[in-house]
Amino acid sequence: MGKIHLLPPEIVAKIAAGEVIERPAYVVKELIENSLDASATRIEIHLQDSGLRKIIVHDNGSGMSKEDLLESFKLHTTSKVSQEQQLLSIASLGFRGEALASITAVSDITLQSRTANEPIGTLIALKSGKIIEESTAGMPVGTSISVHNLFKSAPGRKKFLKSKQTELRHIIEQIIYQAAAHPEIAFLVTHNGKRIMDLAVLEQKPRLSLLFSRLIQDKFVAISFKDAYVEVQGFVTPPQLSFPITSKQHLFINCRHVADNQLARLVKQAFGTSLSGNRYPAFCIFIQLPFEFVDVNVHPRKEQVSITNKEQVMSALSQAIKSALSRQEPDFSSSGLFPLSQEDITHSFAGLTLRETVNPWLVRDSEQKINNFEPTQLHNLYIVMPNKYGFVLIDQHAAHERILYEQYMSAFTKRMQKSEFIFLEEEKILDLTLGEKNLLEEREHILNSIGFKFKKKDDEYIVLAIPKMFTKRNIEELIKELLENMKNIVILNSFQDPKKMPKPVRHDEIFVDSQSQKMLAFLACRQAIMAGDKLSNEEMKRLIEQLAKTENNSTCPHGRPTKIQVTIEELNKVFKRK
């Protein structure tokens, strides 16, 4: 007898359940998604013992006929996909045909449903996957599913569950994700008979209170972008409100809460030097794409998706955030700090020449006029500047550091644009992965434009010349880093309609590698006004003027705040004035 044999259906169902139904939270998630796909406008979730004893999900959606109800709990049955072509454009939330079958495999389940065309509903009860009751049920239009004794036929699964409090928290988390993505739906949640969530139909922003504290919501900056294919809406915290963790980051693609590390990194990159390396923004971002652009069939629980034309999405997201931050006027501080390394970064061409290009005391040369308010220096550290709202407290070193950094960056990128290059005495063969070689072939013209020269021999890339400013750098590391940076540049594919695609976006700073950015920050830090330096009244005024004219002026290059706005209202609260 052969060793290979066909698994019994009940074992197949339990294997599928192990992938889809790891814990009670995923039962709730799958049932809510079915309710949303049924066009429900109100969903009720009732739990007992963190869902282990009972989960009931009731909705007022379109319901199912008796015929459909009898098919719904069988493996790989679904109303959402009927032909292969539909897999390329999934518009529904649940579609795999595994959810109810997987739940049925590890619990007892009762299904009740009624459509608008039927005078009465249908009830089906299953135990161990077998129908034990089939009857009529008086009920309104919609569907009600009761899951009892979860994992009773898979006791091994219970060993991997956490405490009841933890499992309940996971359930609430999944409900919150759905509620945040669907503010047009009312949700009611009870646990052991106690009401724990009752959400009426709301606008998008009020639902964010489910995910974020009042402090974060009050400081959120709205982002928005739309073209023929991509729509980005949402909120991010400004640079002054950052966190050492990434758990306050929420991304929704076509109303699915998903994890995408590449897009999350891009959000942070859009902040540039306003955030230090170990600080992260909070955000809630909603991206809408044509369904054919998104493959939701790459993860058993649909927690990750694959995106076609992802570069276009990345460009849209980056533009939305940068545009919003450029319009935002910060007025509070952050505790972020990025430690500077004092390696031999000043040995590069830029480090040796930019000191001559930028006047570190440009603040003393300004001819602009400041308003009638007079600044005051506090402990030779801070500048206090009254304004109509109260007063601004400025860190003199951080403020001057940001001014100088932006001046250095401007001078540096101008030199890069001149494409001054030198030929190497010895040609350098690059040790690149296949992916890096493909990317270099695709983006070689961009590197050529700033002074890199290559030739290709026997599938290897050889560096012939480099930009003059990178004379002292490790060329191979530099090129790999620049290739990684340039992944975010949108290049029109030949099979796409150029008229419908957004124009390629090129930012000068995309070519400035992190090593050079560190070097520029190092120079700015060393030449900026130091703590303890006494400033004249005119010098303080000029510093304030230059800071106002400087881009990204809310933080220094290391993520520390440059200024804090203190309002009269805040002072009144401190002194208990009405």
C-alpha positions as CSV (number, residue, x, y, z in Angstrom):
1,M,0.0,0.0,0.0
2,G,1.3,3.4,-0.9
3,K,2.3,6.0,1.7
4,I,0.5,8.9,0.1
5,H,-3.3,9.0,0.6
6,L,-6.2,11.5,0.5
7,L,-7.0,13.3,3.7
8,P,-10.5,12.9,5.1
9,P,-12.7,16.0,4.7
10,E,-12.9,16.6,8.4
11,I,-9.1,16.8,8.7
12,V,-8.9,19.1,5.7
13,A,-11.4,21.4,7.4
14,K,-9.5,21.5,10.7
15,I,-6.2,22.3,8.9
16,A,-8.0,25.2,7.2
17,A,-9.4,26.2,10.5
18,G,-5.9,26.3,12.0
19,E,-4.9,28.8,9.3
20,V,-8.0,31.0,9.4
21,I,-9.3,30.6,13.0
22,E,-6.3,30.9,15.3
23,R,-8.3,32.6,18.1
24,P,-11.8,33.9,18.8
25,A,-10.9,37.3,17.4
26,Y,-10.7,35.9,13.9
27,V,-14.1,34.3,14.2
28,V,-15.5,37.7,14.9
29,K,-13.5,39.3,12.1
30,E,-14.7,36.8,9.5
31,L,-18.3,37.1,10.5
32,I,-18.2,40.9,10.5
33,E,-16.7,40.8,7.0
34,N,-19.6,38.6,5.8
35,S,-22.1,41.1,7.4
36,L,-20.4,44.0,5.6
37,D,-20.4,42.1,2.3
38,A,-24.2,41.6,2.8
39,S,-24.6,45.4,2.9
40,A,-25.5,45.5,6.6
41,T,-25.9,49.0,8.2
42,R,-26.0,47.7,11.8
43,I,-24.0,44.8,13.2
44,E,-24.3,43.4,16.8
45,I,-21.7,41.3,18.4
46,H,-22.5,39.4,21.6
47,L,-19.8,37.5,23.5
48,Q,-19.5,35.2,26.4
49,D,-16.3,34.3,28.1
50,S,-14.2,36.2,25.6
51,G,-15.9,34.3,22.8
52,L,-14.9,30.9,23.9
53,R,-18.3,29.9,25.2
54,K,-20.4,31.9,22.7
55,I,-20.1,34.4,19.8
56,I,-23.2,35.8,18.2
57,V,-23.0,38.2,15.2
58,H,-26.3,39.6,14.0
59,D,-26.8,41.9,11.1
60,N,-29.6,43.6,9.1
61,G,-27.9,42.7,5.7
62,S,-29.5,41.1,2.7
63,G,-29.7,37.7,4.3
64,M,-29.6,34.2,2.7
65,S,-32.3,31.9,1.3
66,K,-32.7,28.4,2.7
67,E,-30.9,27.0,-0.3
68,D,-27.9,29.3,0.2
69,L,-27.8,28.8,4.0
70,L,-27.5,25.0,3.5
71,E,-24.4,25.6,1.2
72,S,-22.8,28.4,3.2
73,F,-21.0,26.2,5.8
74,K,-19.5,23.8,3.3
75,L,-15.8,24.1,2.5
76,H,-14.9,26.4,-0.4
77,T,-18.5,27.6,-1.0
78,T,-18.9,31.3,-1.5
79,S,-21.3,33.8,-3.1
80,K,-18.5,36.3,-4.0
81,V,-16.4,34.4,-6.6
82,S,-17.8,32.2,-9.3
83,Q,-15.1,32.3,-12.0
84,E,-11.3,32.5,-12.2
85,Q,-11.3,36.0,-13.7
86,Q,-12.9,37.4,-10.6
87,L,-9.9,36.5,-8.5
88,L,-8.1,39.3,-10.3
89,S,-10.6,41.9,-8.9
90,I,-11.8,41.0,-5.5
91,A,-14.4,43.6,-4.4
92,S,-15.6,41.8,-1.2
93,L,-14.0,41.5,2.2
94,G,-14.6,37.8,2.6
95,F,-14.2,35.6,-0.4
96,R,-12.1,32.5,0.2
97,G,-15.0,30.2,1.1
98,E,-13.3,28.9,4.2
99,A,-14.6,31.0,7.1
100,L,-17.9,29.3,8.0
101,A,-16.5,25.9,7.1
102,S,-13.5,26.5,9.3
103,I,-15.6,27.7,12.2
104,T,-18.0,24.8,11.9
105,A,-15.0,22.4,12.0
106,V,-14.0,23.5,15.5
107,S,-17.3,24.5,17.2
108,D,-21.1,24.1,17.3
109,I,-22.8,26.7,15.2
110,T,-26.4,27.9,14.6
111,L,-27.2,29.9,11.5
112,Q,-30.4,31.9,11.0
113,S,-31.2,34.1,8.0
114,R,-34.0,35.7,6.0
115,T,-34.1,37.6,2.7
116,A,-36.5,40.4,1.9
117,N,-38.3,38.1,-0.5
118,E,-39.2,35.6,2.2
119,P,-42.0,35.8,4.8
120,I,-40.0,33.8,7.3
121,G,-36.4,32.9,7.9
122,T,-34.5,29.6,8.1
123,L,-32.6,28.1,11.0
124,I,-29.8,25.5,10.7
125,A,-27.9,24.1,13.7
126,L,-24.7,22.0,13.3
127,K,-22.7,19.9,15.7
128,S,-19.3,18.5,14.7
129,G,-20.0,19.6,11.2
130,K,-23.3,17.7,10.9
131,I,-26.8,19.3,10.7
132,I,-28.8,18.4,13.8
133,E,-31.7,20.8,13.2
134,E,-33.3,22.5,10.3
135,S,-36.4,24.6,10.8
136,T,-38.1,28.0,10.1
137,A,-37.3,31.0,12.2
138,G,-39.3,34.2,12.8
139,M,-36.8,37.0,12.4
140,P,-36.3,40.3,10.6
141,V,-34.3,40.5,7.3
142,G,-30.7,39.7,7.9
143,T,-28.4,37.0,9.3
144,S,-27.6,35.8,12.8
145,I,-24.8,33.3,13.5
146,S,-24.2,31.8,16.9
147,V,-20.9,30.0,17.6
148,H,-20.8,27.9,20.7
149,N,-17.9,26.1,22.5
150,L,-15.2,27.3,20.2
151,F,-12.3,24.8,19.7
152,K,-14.2,22.0,21.5
153,S,-13.1,19.6,18.8
154,A,-9.6,21.0,18.7
155,P,-8.5,21.2,22.3
156,G,-4.9,21.5,21.3
157,R,-5.7,25.0,19.8
158,K,-6.8,26.2,23.3
159,K,-3.2,25.6,24.6
160,F,-2.0,28.5,22.4
161,L,-4.6,31.0,23.6
162,K,-3.7,33.7,26.1
163,S,-5.8,34.8,29.1
164,K,-9.5,35.6,28.7
165,Q,-8.7,39.3,29.1
166,T,-6.1,39.1,26.3
167,E,-8.4,37.2,24.0
168,L,-11.2,39.8,24.6
169,R,-8.7,42.6,23.8
170,H,-7.9,41.0,20.5
171,I,-11.6,40.7,19.7
172,I,-12.2,44.4,20.5
173,E,-9.2,45.3,18.4
174,Q,-10.6,43.5,15.3
175,I,-14.0,45.2,15.8
176,I,-12.4,48.6,16.2
177,Y,-10.5,48.1,12.9
178,Q,-13.8,47.4,11.1
179,A,-15.6,50.2,12.8
180,A,-12.8,52.7,11.9
181,A,-13.0,51.6,8.3
182,H,-16.8,51.8,8.1
183,P,-18.1,54.8,10.0
184,E,-21.3,54.5,8.0
185,I,-22.1,51.2,9.9
186,A,-23.5,51.1,13.5
187,F,-21.9,48.6,15.9
188,L,-23.1,47.2,19.2
189,V,-20.9,44.9,21.3
190,T,-21.7,43.2,24.6
191,H,-19.6,40.8,26.7
192,N,-21.2,38.6,29.4
193,G,-24.4,40.7,29.0
194,K,-22.6,44.0,29.6
195,R,-22.6,46.6,26.8
196,I,-19.0,47.6,26.1
197,M,-19.3,49.4,22.7
198,D,-22.3,51.2,21.1
199,L,-21.3,53.1,18.0
200,A,-23.8,55.1,16.0
201,V,-23.2,56.1,12.4
202,L,-20.4,58.8,12.5
203,E,-18.1,60.7,10.3
204,Q,-14.6,59.2,9.7
205,K,-12.7,61.4,12.2
206,P,-14.8,60.8,15.3
207,R,-14.3,57.0,14.8
208,L,-10.6,57.6,15.2
209,S,-11.2,57.9,19.0
210,L,-11.4,54.1,18.9
211,L,-7.8,54.0,17.9
212,F,-6.1,57.1,19.3
213,S,-6.1,59.2,22.5
214,R,-7.6,62.7,22.5
215,L,-4.0,64.2,22.5
216,I,-3.1,62.5,19.3
217,Q,-6.4,63.3,17.6
218,D,-6.2,67.0,18.5
219,K,-2.7,67.2,16.9
220,F,-3.5,65.1,13.8
221,V,-2.6,66.6,10.4
222,A,-5.0,65.7,7.6
223,I,-3.5,64.3,4.4
224,S,-5.1,64.0,1.0
225,F,-4.1,63.0,-2.5
226,K,-6.1,61.8,-5.5
227,D,-5.3,60.9,-9.1
228,A,-6.9,58.6,-11.8
229,Y,-6.0,55.5,-9.8
230,V,-5.0,56.2,-6.3
231,E,-6.8,58.1,-3.5
232,V,-5.1,58.7,-0.2
233,Q,-6.9,60.1,2.8
234,G,-6.1,60.1,6.5
235,F,-4.2,61.6,9.3
236,V,-0.6,61.7,10.6
237,T,0.9,63.2,13.7
238,P,3.3,66.2,13.1
239,P,7.0,65.7,13.8
240,Q,6.7,67.2,17.3
241,L,4.5,64.2,18.4
242,S,6.3,61.0,17.7
243,F,6.7,57.7,19.5
244,P,9.3,55.0,20.1
245,I,6.9,52.3,18.9
246,T,5.0,51.6,15.7
247,S,1.8,50.2,17.3
248,K,0.0,53.6,16.7
249,Q,0.2,53.1,12.9
250,H,-2.9,51.9,11.0
251,L,-3.1,51.4,7.3
252,F,-6.3,50.5,5.4
253,I,-6.3,49.5,1.8
254,N,-9.8,49.3,0.2
255,C,-11.2,49.3,3.8
256,R,-9.0,46.4,4.9
257,H,-6.8,46.9,7.9
258,V,-3.5,45.5,6.6
259,A,0.2,45.4,7.5
260,D,2.7,46.7,5.0
261,N,6.1,47.5,6.3
262,Q,7.3,49.1,3.1
263,L,4.5,51.7,3.1
264,A,5.0,52.3,6.9
265,R,8.7,53.0,6.3
266,L,7.8,55.3,3.5
267,V,5.5,57.4,5.8
268,K,8.5,57.9,8.2
269,Q,10.8,58.7,5.2
270,A,8.4,61.4,4.1
271,F,9.2,63.3,7.4
272,G,12.9,63.5,6.3
273,T,15.1,64.8,9.1
274,S,12.2,66.0,11.1
275,L,12.1,62.6,12.9
276,S,15.0,60.9,14.5
277,G,15.8,57.3,13.6
278,N,14.2,55.8,16.7
279,R,11.0,57.8,16.6
280,Y,7.8,57.1,14.6
281,P,4.7,59.0,13.7
282,A,1.2,57.8,14.5
283,F,-1.1,57.6,11.6
284,C,-4.4,56.3,10.2
285,I,-4.3,56.2,6.4
286,F,-6.9,55.0,4.0
287,I,-5.8,54.1,0.5
288,Q,-8.4,53.4,-2.2
289,L,-7.3,51.5,-5.4
290,P,-9.0,49.8,-8.3
291,F,-9.8,46.3,-7.1
292,E,-7.7,44.8,-9.9
293,F,-4.6,46.6,-8.4
294,V,-4.9,44.6,-5.2
295,D,-4.3,40.9,-4.6
296,V,-6.0,40.0,-1.3
297,N,-5.4,36.3,-1.8
298,V,-1.8,36.3,-0.4
299,H,-2.6,35.7,3.3
300,P,-5.0,33.2,5.0
301,R,-6.6,35.9,7.2
302,K,-6.2,38.7,4.5
303,E,-4.0,40.7,6.9
304,Q,-1.6,41.5,4.1
305,V,-2.2,42.3,0.4
306,S,0.0,42.5,-2.7
307,I,-0.3,45.7,-4.8
308,T,0.3,46.1,-8.5
309,N,1.9,49.4,-9.5
310,K,3.1,49.8,-5.9
311,E,5.5,52.6,-6.9
312,Q,2.5,54.7,-7.9
313,V,0.9,54.2,-4.6
314,M,4.2,55.0,-2.8
315,S,4.5,58.2,-4.8
316,A,1.0,59.2,-4.0
317,L,1.4,58.5,-0.3
318,S,4.7,60.4,-0.1
319,Q,3.2,63.4,-1.9
320,A,0.2,63.5,0.4
321,I,2.3,63.5,3.6
322,K,4.9,65.9,2.4
323,S,2.3,68.3,1.2
324,A,0.4,68.2,4.4
325,L,3.5,68.7,6.6
326,S,4.6,71.6,4.5
327,R,1.3,73.4,5.3
328,Q,1.4,72.6,9.0
329,E,2.4,75.1,11.5
330,P,3.8,73.3,14.6
331,D,3.2,74.6,18.1
332,F,4.3,71.8,20.5
333,S,7.3,69.7,21.3
334,S,8.6,66.2,21.0
335,S,11.0,64.1,23.0
336,G,12.7,62.6,20.0
337,L,16.5,62.7,19.8
338,F,18.8,61.1,17.2
339,P,22.4,60.5,18.4
340,L,25.0,61.8,16.0
341,S,28.0,59.7,15.0
342,Q,31.3,61.6,14.7
343,E,32.9,59.2,12.2
344,D,35.0,60.6,9.4
345,I,32.0,62.1,7.6
346,T,33.6,65.5,7.2
347,H,36.3,64.0,5.0
348,S,33.9,63.9,2.1
349,F,34.0,66.5,-0.6
350,A,30.9,68.2,0.8
351,G,32.2,68.2,4.3
352,L,35.4,69.9,3.2
353,T,33.8,72.6,1.0
354,L,30.5,73.5,2.4
355,R,31.9,75.4,5.3
356,E,33.0,78.0,2.7
357,T,29.7,78.0,0.9
358,V,27.4,78.6,3.9
359,N,27.7,81.6,6.2
360,P,27.0,80.2,9.7
361,W,26.0,83.7,10.9
362,L,23.6,84.5,8.1
363,V,21.1,85.4,10.8
364,R,23.2,88.5,11.4
365,D,23.0,89.6,7.8
366,S,19.3,89.7,7.3
367,E,17.6,93.0,6.4
368,Q,14.1,91.8,7.1
369,K,12.0,93.6,9.7
370,I,10.6,91.7,12.7
371,N,7.3,92.6,14.3
372,N,6.9,95.0,17.3
373,F,7.3,92.3,19.9
374,E,10.7,92.1,21.6
375,P,12.4,88.8,22.3
376,T,14.1,87.9,25.5
377,Q,16.9,85.4,26.1
378,L,16.4,82.9,29.0
379,H,19.5,81.4,30.7
380,N,21.4,81.8,27.4
381,L,19.5,78.8,26.2
382,Y,16.1,79.8,25.0
383,I,14.5,82.8,23.3
384,V,11.1,83.9,24.5
385,M,9.1,85.7,21.8
386,P,5.7,87.1,22.6
387,N,3.0,86.8,19.9
388,K,-0.7,87.4,19.7
389,Y,-1.5,83.8,21.0
390,G,0.8,83.9,24.0
391,F,4.5,83.3,23.4
392,V,6.9,81.1,21.5
393,L,9.8,79.4,23.4
394,I,12.7,78.8,20.9
395,D,15.7,76.5,21.5
396,Q,18.5,78.8,20.1
397,H,20.8,75.9,19.3
398,A,18.2,73.6,17.7
399,A,16.7,76.5,15.7
400,H,20.1,77.7,14.3
401,E,21.0,74.1,13.6
402,R,17.9,73.6,11.4
403,I,18.6,76.9,9.6
404,L,22.2,75.9,8.8
405,Y,21.2,72.3,7.8
406,E,18.7,73.5,5.2
407,Q,21.3,75.9,3.9
408,Y,23.9,73.2,3.7
409,M,21.4,70.8,2.0
410,S,20.6,73.4,-0.6
411,A,24.2,74.0,-1.4
412,F,24.9,70.3,-1.4
413,T,22.1,69.4,-3.9
414,K,23.1,72.3,-6.2
415,R,26.6,70.8,-6.4
416,M,25.1,67.4,-7.1
417,Q,23.1,68.9,-10.0
418,K,26.2,70.2,-11.6
419,S,27.2,66.5,-12.2
420,E,30.9,67.1,-11.5
421,F,32.6,63.7,-11.7
422,I,36.0,62.1,-11.7
423,F,37.1,58.9,-13.4
424,L,38.4,56.2,-11.0
425,E,42.0,55.2,-11.2
426,E,40.9,51.5,-11.0
427,E,37.5,50.4,-12.3
428,K,35.3,49.0,-9.5
429,I,33.3,45.8,-10.2
430,L,30.0,46.0,-8.1
431,D,28.9,43.0,-6.1
432,L,25.2,43.3,-6.6
433,T,22.3,40.9,-6.2
434,L,20.1,40.1,-9.2
435,G,17.4,42.4,-7.9
436,E,20.0,45.3,-7.5
437,K,21.3,44.6,-11.0
438,N,17.8,44.9,-12.4
439,L,17.1,48.1,-10.5
440,L,20.4,49.6,-11.7
441,E,19.6,48.7,-15.3
442,E,16.2,50.4,-14.9
443,R,17.4,53.5,-13.1
444,E,21.0,53.9,-14.5
445,H,20.0,57.1,-16.4
446,I,19.2,58.8,-13.1
447,L,22.6,57.9,-11.6
448,N,24.2,59.1,-14.8
449,S,22.5,62.4,-14.4
450,I,24.4,63.1,-11.1
451,G,27.8,61.9,-12.3
452,F,28.0,58.1,-12.0
453,K,29.3,56.3,-15.1
454,F,29.0,52.5,-15.6
455,K,29.7,49.9,-18.1
456,K,28.3,46.4,-18.2
457,K,30.5,43.3,-18.9
458,D,29.4,39.7,-18.6
459,D,26.3,40.5,-16.6
460,E,28.5,42.6,-14.1
461,Y,28.3,46.3,-13.6
462,I,31.6,48.2,-13.4
463,V,31.9,51.8,-12.1
464,L,34.0,54.0,-14.3
465,A,33.4,57.4,-12.7
466,I,31.7,58.9,-9.6
467,P,30.4,62.4,-8.6
468,K,33.4,64.4,-7.3
469,M,31.7,65.0,-3.9
470,F,31.8,61.3,-3.1
471,T,35.5,60.8,-3.5
472,K,36.1,59.5,0.0
473,R,33.0,57.3,0.2
474,N,32.6,53.5,-0.1
475,I,31.3,53.5,-3.6
476,E,29.6,50.1,-3.5
477,E,27.7,50.9,-0.3
478,L,26.7,54.3,-1.6
479,I,25.3,53.0,-4.9
480,K,23.3,50.3,-3.1
481,E,21.9,52.9,-0.8
482,L,21.0,55.2,-3.7
483,L,19.3,52.4,-5.5
484,E,17.2,51.6,-2.5
485,N,16.2,55.3,-2.2
486,M,15.3,55.4,-5.9
487,K,12.7,52.6,-5.5
488,N,10.3,55.4,-4.6
489,I,10.6,57.2,-8.0
490,V,7.7,56.5,-10.3
491,I,8.7,55.3,-13.7
492,L,6.0,54.9,-16.4
493,N,5.7,51.4,-17.6
494,S,5.4,50.9,-21.3
495,F,2.0,49.1,-21.0
496,Q,0.4,51.9,-19.0
497,D,-1.4,54.9,-20.5
498,P,0.9,57.9,-19.8
499,K,-2.2,60.2,-20.0
500,K,-3.8,58.5,-17.0
501,M,-0.6,58.2,-14.9
502,P,0.7,60.9,-12.6
503,K,3.8,62.6,-13.7
504,P,7.1,61.2,-12.3
505,V,8.1,62.9,-9.1
506,R,11.8,63.8,-8.5
507,H,12.9,65.3,-5.3
508,D,16.5,66.5,-5.1
509,E,16.8,65.1,-1.6
510,I,16.1,61.5,-2.8
511,F,19.7,61.4,-4.1
512,V,21.2,62.5,-0.8
513,D,22.3,59.4,1.0
514,S,21.9,59.0,4.7
515,Q,25.7,59.3,5.3
516,S,25.8,62.7,3.6
517,Q,22.7,63.7,5.6
518,K,24.5,62.8,8.8
519,M,27.5,64.8,7.7
520,L,25.4,67.9,6.9
521,A,23.7,67.6,10.3
522,F,27.1,67.2,11.9
523,L,28.4,70.4,10.3
524,A,25.2,72.3,11.2
525,C,25.4,71.1,14.8
526,R,29.0,72.2,15.2
527,Q,28.6,75.6,13.7
528,A,25.2,76.5,15.3
529,I,24.9,78.9,18.2
530,M,25.6,76.8,21.3
531,A,23.8,76.6,24.6
532,G,25.2,79.3,26.8
533,D,26.0,81.7,24.0
534,K,24.8,85.3,24.8
535,L,22.9,86.8,21.9
536,S,22.1,90.5,21.3
537,N,18.6,91.7,20.7
538,E,19.2,92.0,17.0
539,E,20.7,88.5,16.8
540,M,17.7,87.0,18.4
541,K,15.4,88.8,16.0
542,R,17.4,87.7,13.0
543,L,17.4,84.1,14.2
544,I,13.6,84.2,14.6
545,E,13.2,85.7,11.1
546,Q,15.5,83.1,9.5
547,L,13.7,80.2,11.3
548,A,10.4,81.5,9.9
549,K,11.7,81.4,6.4
550,T,13.3,77.9,6.8
551,E,11.6,74.8,5.5
552,N,10.9,71.9,8.0
553,N,11.5,74.3,10.8
554,S,9.6,72.5,13.5
555,T,12.6,70.3,14.5
556,C,16.4,70.3,14.3
557,P,18.0,67.7,11.9
558,H,18.0,65.2,14.8
559,G,14.3,65.4,15.6
560,R,14.5,67.8,18.6
561,P,11.9,70.5,18.6
562,T,13.0,74.0,17.7
563,K,10.1,75.9,19.2
564,I,7.1,75.5,21.5
565,Q,3.9,77.7,21.3
566,V,2.5,78.4,24.8
567,T,-1.0,79.9,24.5
568,I,-2.8,82.3,26.9
569,E,-5.4,79.7,27.4
570,E,-2.8,77.2,28.7
571,L,-1.4,79.8,31.0
572,N,-4.8,80.7,32.3
573,K,-5.4,77.0,33.1
574,V,-2.1,76.8,35.0
575,F,-3.0,79.9,37.1
576,K,-6.6,78.7,37.5
577,R,-8.1,81.8,35.7
578,K,-11.5,81.4,34.3
